[in-house]
């Protein structure tokens, strides 16, 4: 069979009807790099946010397209040669990540971690806790995931304030954050990791939050300055929940494990049964567009 070679991280049969005219190989280059590496024209990366999936890219002399299965592309962007299109997994993780964001908010506000610990001790630990209802929720990052989070927040009788890189109708610019933070009860981060968002949540950002505010991070760990978050939590003025950390897996000696008021999940925002059906649909549609010479979905700009 002739035609452009596509590396997939799963069997092509899972796509249902992959287009004819393309060659398919199921490859995880972090485990083994086949001799066909210099023939690859479209590379669908394994599902990983680590840099290992990008290490093979310089060896792909015919590469035309890289399609990730993650919404963030910070782990591969620097390895993409000029002229190669980088496409992200927008749409794959919206549902799953939005569910987790809401879970972290509710669990943190209603004290679920404390209830679980009390359960383990066989202790009836009655508490009066804050509700999500009537809160002002600041969504920092209003792309597809941010919109999916808002859709799930709406039935909880909250006020949602949207923030994105630039202002548009109903959405504040990220430059407005200093004025918006003091009024927020809950701040949810879902921004991509870029030069502009790395370290966005620093001591100044955290100092602007009101007493008792909750910070939830389903973006990337490096969006938050870890030492500044530890200091803010240790002071007991705010609480936080995070699905991501600056170093993953989180080392056993990290102060994040011990600091009060923090709920940690191990980067499982996209890791649910909702992921793969959406991943297969996106890759299938992308391959049909690629084979037909049509414009591709989710092509990333230099800013994102």
C-alpha positions as a Markdown table, in Angstrom:
| # | Residue | x | y | z |
|---|---|---|---|---|
| 1 | Unk | 0.0 | 0.0 | 0.0 |
| 2 | Unk | 1.2 | 3.5 | -0.9 |
| 3 | Unk | 0.2 | 6.9 | 0.4 |
| 4 | Unk | 1.2 | 9.1 | 3.3 |
| 5 | Unk | 2.2 | 7.3 | 6.5 |
| 6 | Unk | 0.2 | 8.0 | 9.7 |
| 7 | Unk | 1.4 | 7.0 | 13.2 |
| 8 | Unk | -1.5 | 6.4 | 15.5 |
| 9 | Unk | -1.3 | 5.6 | 19.3 |
| 10 | Unk | -4.2 | 3.1 | 18.9 |
| 11 | Unk | -5.4 | 0.6 | 16.3 |
| 12 | Unk | -6.9 | 2.3 | 13.2 |
| 13 | Unk | -10.0 | 0.0 | 13.5 |
| 14 | Unk | -11.0 | 2.0 | 16.5 |
| 15 | Unk | -11.7 | 5.0 | 14.2 |
| 16 | Unk | -14.5 | 3.2 | 12.6 |
| 17 | Unk | -13.9 | 4.3 | 9.0 |
| 18 | Unk | -10.4 | 5.7 | 8.6 |
| 19 | Unk | -9.9 | 7.1 | 5.1 |
| 20 | Unk | -8.4 | 5.0 | 2.4 |
| 21 | Unk | -5.3 | 6.2 | 0.7 |
| 22 | Unk | -3.3 | 6.5 | 3.9 |
| 23 | Unk | -1.0 | 4.0 | 5.5 |
| 24 | Unk | -1.4 | 3.4 | 9.2 |
| 25 | Unk | 1.0 | 2.1 | 11.9 |
| 26 | Unk | 0.2 | 1.8 | 15.6 |
| 27 | Unk | 3.3 | 3.3 | 17.4 |
| 28 | Unk | 4.3 | 4.5 | 20.8 |
| 29 | Unk | 7.7 | 6.1 | 20.1 |
| 30 | Unk | 8.4 | 6.6 | 23.8 |
| 31 | Unk | 8.7 | 2.8 | 23.9 |
| 32 | Unk | 10.2 | 2.0 | 20.5 |
| 33 | Unk | 10.9 | 4.0 | 17.3 |
| 34 | Unk | 10.3 | 2.0 | 14.1 |
| 35 | Unk | 12.5 | 2.3 | 11.0 |
| 36 | Unk | 9.6 | 4.0 | 9.3 |
| 37 | Unk | 10.2 | 7.2 | 11.3 |
| 38 | Unk | 11.5 | 9.1 | 8.3 |
| 39 | Unk | 8.3 | 8.3 | 6.3 |
| 40 | Unk | 5.8 | 9.7 | 8.8 |
| 41 | Unk | 3.7 | 12.6 | 7.5 |
| 42 | Unk | 1.1 | 12.8 | 10.2 |
| 43 | Unk | 1.9 | 11.9 | 13.8 |
| 44 | Unk | -0.9 | 11.5 | 16.4 |
| 45 | Unk | 1.0 | 11.6 | 19.7 |
| 46 | Unk | 0.3 | 9.2 | 22.5 |
| 47 | Unk | -1.8 | 10.7 | 25.3 |
| 48 | Unk | 0.8 | 12.3 | 27.5 |
| 49 | Unk | 1.6 | 15.8 | 28.7 |
| 50 | Unk | 5.2 | 14.9 | 29.2 |
| 51 | Unk | 8.0 | 15.9 | 26.7 |
| 52 | Unk | 8.9 | 12.3 | 25.7 |
| 53 | Unk | 6.3 | 12.2 | 22.9 |
| 54 | Unk | 8.1 | 15.1 | 21.2 |
| 55 | Unk | 11.6 | 13.6 | 21.3 |
| 56 | Unk | 11.0 | 11.6 | 18.0 |
| 57 | Unk | 9.8 | 14.6 | 16.0 |
| 58 | Unk | 13.3 | 15.8 | 14.8 |
| 59 | Unk | 13.7 | 12.4 | 13.2 |
| 60 | Unk | 10.6 | 12.8 | 11.0 |
| 61 | Unk | 12.0 | 14.2 | 7.9 |
| 62 | Unk | 8.6 | 14.1 | 6.0 |
| 63 | Unk | 6.4 | 15.4 | 8.8 |
| 64 | Unk | 3.6 | 17.6 | 7.8 |
| 65 | Unk | 1.1 | 17.5 | 10.8 |
| 66 | Unk | 1.3 | 16.7 | 14.5 |
| 67 | Unk | -2.0 | 16.0 | 16.2 |
| 68 | Unk | -2.0 | 15.8 | 20.0 |
| 69 | Unk | -4.6 | 14.1 | 22.1 |
| 70 | Unk | -4.3 | 16.8 | 24.8 |
| 71 | Unk | -5.7 | 20.3 | 24.8 |
| 72 | Unk | -2.4 | 21.8 | 25.9 |
| 73 | Unk | 0.6 | 21.6 | 23.5 |
| 74 | Unk | 3.3 | 23.0 | 25.7 |
| 75 | Unk | 5.1 | 19.7 | 25.8 |
| 76 | Unk | 5.5 | 19.5 | 22.0 |
| 77 | Unk | 5.4 | 23.1 | 20.7 |
| 78 | Unk | 9.2 | 23.8 | 20.8 |
| 79 | Unk | 9.9 | 20.6 | 18.8 |
| 80 | Unk | 7.6 | 21.5 | 15.9 |
| 81 | Unk | 9.7 | 22.4 | 12.8 |
| 82 | Unk | 8.8 | 25.4 | 10.6 |
| 83 | Unk | 6.1 | 24.4 | 8.1 |
| 84 | Unk | 4.7 | 21.6 | 10.2 |
| 85 | Unk | 1.1 | 22.2 | 11.4 |
| 86 | Unk | 0.4 | 21.6 | 15.1 |
| 87 | Unk | -3.2 | 20.6 | 16.0 |
| 88 | Unk | -4.4 | 20.2 | 19.5 |
| 89 | Unk | -7.0 | 17.9 | 21.1 |
| 90 | Unk | -9.6 | 20.7 | 21.5 |
| 91 | Unk | -13.0 | 19.0 | 22.2 |
| 92 | Unk | -11.5 | 15.7 | 23.5 |
| 93 | Unk | -11.3 | 16.7 | 27.2 |
| 94 | Unk | -13.9 | 19.4 | 27.6 |
| 95 | Unk | -16.5 | 17.1 | 29.2 |
| 96 | Unk | -14.2 | 15.2 | 31.4 |
| 97 | Unk | -12.1 | 18.1 | 32.6 |
| 98 | Unk | -15.3 | 20.2 | 33.3 |
| 99 | Unk | -16.7 | 17.4 | 35.4 |
| 100 | Unk | -13.5 | 17.2 | 37.4 |
| 101 | Unk | -13.4 | 21.0 | 37.9 |
| 102 | Unk | -16.9 | 20.9 | 39.3 |
| 103 | Unk | -16.0 | 17.9 | 41.5 |
| 104 | Unk | -13.0 | 19.7 | 42.9 |
| 105 | Unk | -15.0 | 22.8 | 43.6 |
| 106 | Unk | -17.9 | 20.9 | 45.4 |
| 107 | Unk | -15.6 | 18.6 | 47.3 |
| 108 | Unk | -13.5 | 21.5 | 48.6 |
| 109 | Unk | -16.4 | 23.7 | 49.6 |
| 110 | Unk | -18.4 | 20.9 | 51.2 |
| 111 | Unk | -15.5 | 19.3 | 53.0 |
| 112 | Unk | -15.6 | 15.9 | 51.3 |
| 113 | Unk | -11.9 | 15.2 | 52.1 |
| 114 | Unk | -12.5 | 15.7 | 55.8 |
| 115 | Unk | -15.5 | 13.4 | 55.6 |
| 116 | Unk | -13.4 | 10.7 | 54.0 |
| 117 | Unk | -10.8 | 11.0 | 56.7 |
| 118 | Unk | -13.5 | 10.9 | 59.4 |
| 119 | Unk | -15.0 | 7.8 | 57.7 |
| 120 | Unk | -11.6 | 6.0 | 57.9 |
| 121 | Unk | -11.6 | 6.8 | 61.6 |
| 122 | Unk | -15.2 | 5.7 | 62.0 |
| 123 | Unk | -16.0 | 9.2 | 63.2 |
| 124 | Unk | -19.2 | 11.2 | 62.7 |
| 125 | Unk | -17.8 | 14.6 | 61.8 |
| 126 | Unk | -20.7 | 16.9 | 61.4 |
| 127 | Unk | -19.8 | 20.3 | 59.8 |
| 128 | Unk | -21.4 | 23.4 | 58.6 |
| 129 | Unk | -19.8 | 24.2 | 55.2 |
| 130 | Unk | -20.2 | 26.8 | 52.5 |
| 131 | Unk | -22.4 | 26.0 | 49.5 |
| 132 | Unk | -21.5 | 26.7 | 45.8 |
| 133 | Unk | -24.9 | 28.5 | 45.5 |
| 134 | Unk | -24.7 | 32.2 | 45.5 |
| 135 | Unk | -21.0 | 32.3 | 44.9 |
| 136 | Unk | -19.2 | 34.5 | 42.3 |
| 137 | Unk | -17.0 | 32.1 | 40.1 |
| 138 | Unk | -14.2 | 33.6 | 38.1 |
| 139 | Unk | -13.3 | 31.5 | 35.1 |
| 140 | Unk | -9.7 | 32.3 | 34.1 |
| 141 | Unk | -9.5 | 30.8 | 30.6 |
| 142 | Unk | -12.6 | 30.8 | 28.5 |
| 143 | Unk | -11.9 | 28.4 | 25.6 |
| 144 | Unk | -13.8 | 25.2 | 25.0 |
| 145 | Unk | -13.0 | 23.8 | 28.5 |
| 146 | Unk | -13.9 | 27.0 | 30.2 |
| 147 | Unk | -17.2 | 27.1 | 28.4 |
| 148 | Unk | -17.9 | 23.5 | 29.3 |
| 149 | Unk | -17.2 | 24.3 | 33.0 |
| 150 | Unk | -19.6 | 27.2 | 32.9 |
| 151 | Unk | -22.3 | 25.0 | 31.4 |
| 152 | Unk | -22.0 | 22.7 | 34.4 |
| 153 | Unk | -21.8 | 25.6 | 36.9 |
| 154 | Unk | -25.0 | 27.3 | 35.7 |
| 155 | Unk | -27.5 | 25.1 | 37.4 |
| 156 | Unk | -25.8 | 25.8 | 40.8 |
| 157 | Unk | -27.1 | 29.3 | 41.0 |
| 158 | Unk | -23.8 | 31.1 | 40.7 |
| 159 | Unk | -22.6 | 34.2 | 39.1 |
| 160 | Unk | -19.9 | 33.4 | 36.5 |
| 161 | Unk | -17.3 | 36.0 | 35.4 |
| 162 | Unk | -15.4 | 35.0 | 32.3 |
| 163 | Unk | -11.8 | 35.9 | 31.6 |
| 164 | Unk | -9.8 | 35.2 | 28.4 |
| 165 | Unk | -6.6 | 36.4 | 26.8 |
| 166 | Unk | -8.4 | 39.3 | 25.2 |
| 167 | Unk | -11.8 | 40.9 | 25.8 |
| 168 | Unk | -14.9 | 40.2 | 23.8 |
| 169 | Unk | -18.6 | 40.4 | 24.4 |
| 170 | Unk | -19.3 | 39.1 | 27.9 |
| 171 | Unk | -15.6 | 38.1 | 28.5 |
| 172 | Unk | -13.0 | 40.2 | 30.3 |
| 173 | Unk | -9.4 | 40.5 | 29.2 |
| 174 | Unk | -6.8 | 38.8 | 31.4 |
| 175 | Unk | -5.4 | 42.3 | 32.1 |
| 176 | Unk | -8.6 | 42.9 | 34.2 |
| 177 | Unk | -7.7 | 40.2 | 36.7 |
| 178 | Unk | -6.3 | 42.6 | 39.4 |
| 179 | Unk | -9.7 | 44.3 | 39.6 |
| 180 | Unk | -11.7 | 41.1 | 39.4 |
| 181 | Unk | -9.9 | 38.9 | 41.9 |
| 182 | Unk | -11.0 | 40.6 | 45.1 |
| 183 | Unk | -14.7 | 39.9 | 44.3 |
| 184 | Unk | -14.3 | 36.2 | 43.4 |
| 185 | Unk | -15.4 | 33.5 | 45.8 |
| 186 | Unk | -14.0 | 30.7 | 43.5 |
| 187 | Unk | -11.3 | 31.1 | 40.8 |
| 188 | Unk | -11.0 | 28.3 | 38.3 |
| 189 | Unk | -7.9 | 28.1 | 36.1 |
| 190 | Unk | -8.3 | 26.6 | 32.6 |
| 191 | Unk | -5.8 | 28.6 | 30.6 |
| 192 | Unk | -3.2 | 27.0 | 28.3 |
| 193 | Unk | 0.4 | 27.2 | 29.4 |
| 194 | Unk | 2.2 | 29.9 | 27.4 |
| 195 | Unk | 4.9 | 32.4 | 28.2 |
| 196 | Unk | 2.1 | 34.8 | 29.2 |
| 197 | Unk | 0.4 | 32.4 | 31.7 |
| 198 | Unk | 3.5 | 30.7 | 33.2 |
| 199 | Unk | 3.6 | 31.9 | 36.8 |
| 200 | Unk | 0.4 | 33.9 | 36.4 |
| 201 | Unk | -0.8 | 32.9 | 39.8 |
| 202 | Unk | 1.9 | 34.4 | 42.0 |
| 203 | Unk | 2.0 | 36.0 | 45.4 |
| 204 | Unk | 0.4 | 39.2 | 44.1 |
| 205 | Unk | -2.4 | 37.3 | 42.4 |
| 206 | Unk | -3.1 | 35.3 | 45.6 |
| 207 | Unk | -2.9 | 38.3 | 47.8 |
| 208 | Unk | -5.7 | 39.9 | 45.9 |
| 209 | Unk | -8.1 | 37.0 | 46.7 |
| 210 | Unk | -10.6 | 37.6 | 49.5 |
| 211 | Unk | -10.4 | 35.6 | 52.7 |
| 212 | Unk | -11.9 | 32.2 | 52.3 |
| 213 | Unk | -11.6 | 32.2 | 48.5 |
| 214 | Unk | -11.1 | 28.8 | 46.7 |
| 215 | Unk | -8.5 | 28.4 | 43.8 |
| 216 | Unk | -9.0 | 25.5 | 41.5 |
| 217 | Unk | -6.4 | 24.6 | 38.9 |
| 218 | Unk | -7.3 | 22.3 | 35.9 |
| 219 | Unk | -4.9 | 24.1 | 33.6 |
| 220 | Unk | -1.1 | 23.3 | 34.0 |
| 221 | Unk | 0.9 | 23.2 | 37.2 |
| 222 | Unk | 3.4 | 25.9 | 36.0 |
| 223 | Unk | 0.5 | 28.4 | 35.8 |
| 224 | Unk | 0.8 | 28.6 | 39.6 |
| 225 | Unk | 4.0 | 29.5 | 41.4 |
| 226 | Unk | 4.2 | 26.6 | 43.9 |
| 227 | Unk | 6.1 | 28.4 | 46.7 |
| 228 | Unk | 3.6 | 31.3 | 46.6 |
| 229 | Unk | 0.7 | 28.9 | 46.8 |
| 230 | Unk | 2.2 | 27.0 | 49.7 |
| 231 | Unk | 2.8 | 30.3 | 51.5 |
| 232 | Unk | -0.8 | 31.4 | 50.9 |
| 233 | Unk | -2.3 | 28.1 | 52.1 |
| 234 | Unk | 0.0 | 27.9 | 55.1 |
| 235 | Unk | -1.4 | 31.3 | 56.2 |
| 236 | Unk | -4.9 | 29.7 | 56.2 |
| 237 | Unk | -6.5 | 32.6 | 54.3 |
| 238 | Unk | -7.5 | 30.7 | 51.2 |
| 239 | Unk | -8.0 | 27.1 | 50.1 |
| 240 | Unk | -7.2 | 25.4 | 46.8 |
| 241 | Unk | -7.7 | 22.3 | 44.7 |
| 242 | Unk | -5.4 | 21.2 | 41.9 |
| 243 | Unk | -5.4 | 18.5 | 39.3 |
| 244 | Unk | -1.9 | 19.6 | 38.1 |
| 245 | Unk | 1.4 | 20.4 | 39.6 |
| 246 | Unk | 4.6 | 22.0 | 38.3 |
| 247 | Unk | 6.4 | 18.7 | 38.6 |
| 248 | Unk | 4.5 | 15.5 | 37.8 |
| 249 | Unk | 4.3 | 13.0 | 39.4 |
| 250 | Unk | 4.4 | 15.2 | 42.5 |
| 251 | Unk | 7.5 | 14.2 | 44.5 |
| 252 | Unk | 6.8 | 12.6 | 47.9 |
| 253 | Unk | 8.7 | 15.4 | 49.7 |
| 254 | Unk | 6.8 | 18.2 | 48.1 |
| 255 | Unk | 5.3 | 20.7 | 50.6 |
| 256 | Unk | 2.1 | 20.5 | 48.7 |
| 257 | Unk | 1.3 | 17.2 | 50.4 |
| 258 | Unk | 1.4 | 18.7 | 53.8 |
| 259 | Unk | 0.1 | 22.2 | 53.4 |
| 260 | Unk | -3.4 | 22.7 | 54.9 |
| 261 | Unk | -6.5 | 23.5 | 52.8 |
| 262 | Unk | -5.4 | 21.8 | 49.6 |
| 263 | Unk | -7.1 | 19.0 | 47.6 |
| 264 | Unk | -4.8 | 17.2 | 45.1 |
| 265 | Unk | -5.9 | 14.9 | 42.2 |
| 266 | Unk | -3.2 | 13.3 | 40.1 |
| 267 | Unk | -3.8 | 15.0 | 36.7 |
| 268 | Unk | -6.9 | 13.0 | 35.8 |
| 269 | Unk | -8.9 | 15.8 | 34.2 |
| 270 | Unk | -9.0 | 14.0 | 30.9 |
| 271 | Unk | -8.7 | 10.4 | 32.2 |
| 272 | Unk | -12.2 | 9.2 | 32.1 |
| 273 | Unk | -14.5 | 7.1 | 29.9 |
| 274 | Unk | -15.5 | 10.3 | 28.0 |
| 275 | Unk | -12.0 | 10.7 | 26.5 |
| 276 | Unk | -11.6 | 7.9 | 24.0 |
| 277 | Unk | -14.9 | 8.2 | 22.0 |
| 278 | Unk | -14.1 | 11.9 | 21.5 |
| 279 | Unk | -10.5 | 11.3 | 20.7 |
| 280 | Unk | -11.4 | 8.7 | 18.1 |
| 281 | Unk | -14.0 | 11.1 | 16.5 |
| 282 | Unk | -11.5 | 14.0 | 16.3 |
| 283 | Unk | -8.7 | 11.9 | 14.8 |
| 284 | Unk | -11.0 | 10.2 | 12.3 |
| 285 | Unk | -12.4 | 13.6 | 11.2 |
| 286 | Unk | -8.9 | 15.0 | 11.0 |
| 287 | Unk | -7.6 | 12.2 | 8.9 |
| 288 | Unk | -10.5 | 12.5 | 6.5 |
| 289 | Unk | -9.7 | 16.2 | 6.1 |
| 290 | Unk | -6.0 | 15.5 | 5.7 |
| 291 | Unk | -6.6 | 12.8 | 3.0 |
| 292 | Unk | -9.0 | 15.2 | 1.2 |
| 293 | Unk | -6.6 | 18.1 | 1.3 |
| 294 | Unk | -9.2 | 20.1 | 3.4 |
| 295 | Unk | -8.3 | 22.6 | 6.2 |
| 296 | Unk | -7.6 | 20.8 | 9.4 |
| 297 | Unk | -9.3 | 21.4 | 12.8 |
| 298 | Unk | -7.6 | 22.9 | 15.8 |
| 299 | Unk | -4.5 | 24.3 | 14.1 |
| 300 | Unk | -2.5 | 26.2 | 16.8 |
| 301 | Unk | -1.3 | 29.7 | 16.4 |
| 302 | Unk | 2.1 | 31.0 | 17.6 |
| 303 | Unk | 0.4 | 32.4 | 20.7 |
| 304 | Unk | -1.3 | 29.1 | 21.8 |
